[in-house]
């Protein structure tokens, strides 16, 4: 699992195309953990976004890219 620091909503993006069964936000678990956000899918932790609130991660913002 990677920890991503300096992530900027609306500027940076996370590419999730390598997980073919993850096709949208409904396939992800995005949870707030302390001051960070944990992104998980298929019972696997994918990334931690340092100092980002989970509520700010939305597919419409372009933060996550799906297949």
N, C-alpha and C positions, 0 to 999 in steps of 0.2 A: 504494500500500500504506500502511495506517495503522499507526502505532505506538501501542499502548494502554498507558498507564501507570496504576498504581493499581488494576489489575484484581484482584478478590477472588473466589477460588473459592467457589462456593456462594451468592454474593450477586449478582455480575454475570453477564451472559450475552452471547454474541455471536450475532446473528441471521444465519443463512446461508440463509434462504428464497429469496433472489433468485437463487441458483444451482440451477435446477430439477433438474439431473443429480446434485447432491450431496444425498443423502438420509440419510446417516449417517456415523459415524466412519470406516468403511471407505473412504469416498470422499475422505477428507482425508489429507494428509501433515502430521503434527504432529511437528516436530523441535526438539531443543534446539540453540540457537546461542549459545554463550557463556553469559551469565546470562539469556538471553531464550528465548522459544519462538516459532518461526516456523510459521504455519498456511498451508498451500498446498492448492490443488485445481486440477485440470485444467491442470497446468503453469503456474499463476499464483500468485504470492505474494499472500495475502489480508491478513494482519495479523501484526504482531509484538507479542507480549505481553511487556512489559518486566518483568524479574526474576521470571518464572514458569517453573517447571520443566515440561517437556513431559509428564512422567509424571502430572502432576496434572490434566491436561485430559482429562476423560472425559464422554461424553454423559450418563451416569447422574447426574453431579453437577449437571446443569442448566446447565453452562457454555456449551454450544453448543445452539442451537435450529435444528432442521431443518424443511423443508416437510412 
